[in-house]
Amino acid sequence: MVFDILNYIKNCPYLSDFNHNVDFLGKNPYSLSVSGRCKSENVKKYTDGDMFIKDTYSVKIRLPFGMDMERNLDNCRLLENIRKWFSDNSAGGILPALSGGIAISATAEFSQEDAVFLADTAVYTVRVAVLYYKTKSL
């Protein structure tokens, strides 16, 4: 399902010009990588085997960073816009097409404390959580 999540993220207008990968974050700014491993949590399981599952993926985003305060504020605005895009899409029923179930919601959260600051770039981690319904037959 990681490729389903990656394909969904590619639709985000704030990330459309980024280099998108799975398990590889490029060295240049405007690179993005979705971790192939996710934290999976069974939210509810029914006696017939159907269940609600929440998968959380780490998405690493490399952006320019340095002494230019306006550039650094732009990074914060970008991350907030990404979070809002996920929230608005989820509220509007625009969800990822999943090969392993039916998406119910998709959210994104980030924290500045999780950022790794390098010489001229910063790597931010956005946690993308997808709640979905999986039938026993899938």
RARAJO-V48162 format. One record per backbone hydrogen bond with DSSP energy under -1.0 kcal/mol. NH is the residue of the N-H (numbers start at 0). CO is the residue of the C=O. If there is no record, write none. Layout:
nh=NH co=CO
nh=NH co=CO
This chain:
nh=4 co=0
nh=5 co=1
nh=6 co=2
nh=7 co=3
nh=8 co=4
nh=9 co=5
nh=10 co=7
nh=11 co=8
nh=14 co=11
nh=17 co=14
nh=18 co=29
nh=20 co=31
nh=22 co=33
nh=29 co=61
nh=31 co=18
nh=32 co=59
nh=33 co=20
nh=34 co=57
nh=38 co=55
nh=40 co=53
nh=42 co=51
nh=43 co=51
nh=45 co=49
nh=48 co=45
nh=50 co=133
nh=51 co=43
nh=52 co=131
nh=53 co=40
nh=54 co=129
nh=55 co=38
nh=56 co=127
nh=58 co=125
nh=59 co=32
nh=60 co=123
nh=61 co=30
nh=62 co=121
nh=64 co=119
nh=71 co=67
nh=72 co=68
nh=73 co=69
nh=74 co=70
nh=75 co=71
nh=76 co=72
nh=77 co=73
nh=78 co=74
nh=79 co=75
nh=80 co=76
nh=81 co=77
nh=82 co=78
nh=83 co=79
nh=84 co=80
nh=85 co=81
nh=86 co=82
nh=87 co=83
nh=88 co=84
nh=89 co=85
nh=90 co=86
nh=91 co=87
nh=92 co=89
nh=93 co=88
nh=94 co=92
nh=101 co=132
nh=103 co=130
nh=104 co=130
nh=106 co=128
nh=108 co=126
nh=113 co=110
nh=114 co=111
nh=115 co=122
nh=117 co=120
nh=121 co=62
nh=122 co=115
nh=123 co=60
nh=125 co=58
nh=126 co=108
nh=127 co=56
nh=128 co=106
nh=129 co=54
nh=130 co=104
nh=131 co=52
nh=132 co=101
nh=133 co=50
nh=137 co=134
